[in-house]
Structure formats: structure tokens, C-alpha cells
Amino acid sequence: MANLATLKLRCDALTSQRASGVARVSYDGKTVDYRSVAEIDRAIEALDREIALAEGRRMVRRVHVMTSKGL
């Protein structure tokens, strides 16, 4: 497992690249090409989970389901 500072740098790099619309991210002399924004989003979520684990906190996610009969 990478250290907390490295995880945060990687997450920051992904977040800024996602905002700019670029699918290529470079950090620590490494370059990663992503196929889609959804793939970048999944990588950010995975890094967020790793950061939370390294900081000793749990990730809490809430899902709200709304339905209607369409009338």
C-alpha cells in the first residue's frame, strides 16, 4: 500500500485531469492513459477509499431511491 501523501497526490492529479477533460495522468514519473471519464471516476473513488483506510476512517455512502408511478 502506498503512503498517504502519495495517495493524495495521485487523487489530486486525477481530479485535476478529469476537470480539464484530459484522459492522460502523470505522477511520480509514471503516465496512465484512461479510456473514459467513467474509468477516471472509478479510479478516484478507489483512491478515496484507500485514503480513508489509511487515515483510519470509514467511507459512508448513502443511496436515495426515488420512484414514481409516472402518472
C-alpha positions, -999 to +999 in steps of 0.1 A: +000+000+000+013+035-009+017+061+018-009+087+025+009+116+008+014+096-024-023+086-025-034+122-021-010+133-048-024+107-072-060+116-063-053+153-068-037+146-102-067+125-113-092+151-101-075+180-119-071+160-151-107+149-150-118+186-147-096+195-177-111+167-198-077+150-204-076+112-202-038+110-195-025+114-160+012+117-149+025+114-114+058+102-099+073+098-134+045+074-144+019+080-171-015+064-172-040+066-201-077+062-192-103+052-218-132+072-204-143+097-178-161+069-160-129+050-157-112+081-142-142+084-118-138+048-107-100+054-101-108+085-080-133+065-059-108+037-054-082+062-042-107+079-019-113+045-003-076+039+001-071+074+016-099+068+040-085+035+051-050+050+055-065+078+077-084+053+098-119+064+088-147+047+070-163+058+038-200+062+042-222+063+012-259+069+011-281+059-018-316+075-020-340+058-042-370+077-056-398+061-076-430+073-091-459+056-109-455+080-138-490+094-135 
